[in-house]
């Protein structure tokens, strides 16, 4: 009799584990920036080890191509970042929207 309960428990455990889905929401531009950029450029775009990149920076008015190349290929002592196209655009959007 105990054997049957044990088998039923194992089967229920397997089915409950299989039915659980872990859906992780896509990260926002702010989350990606804080994780990948803020250590050098500051939480508020104010600059730290790296230059400021907010509205009053020299990079502010640069075209998207400049931002894409700088983020993905690096510039000066900044290493290029391995990010998806979507992540790069989310970071750019966060920088530009966060300063308006």
Secondary structure, DSSP 4 states (H G I P E B T S, - for coil): -HHHHHHHHHHHHHHHHHH---PPPPPPHHHHHHHHTHHHH-TTS--SSSPP-STTSTTTT--HHHHHHHHHHEETTEEP----HHHHHHHHHHHHHHT-
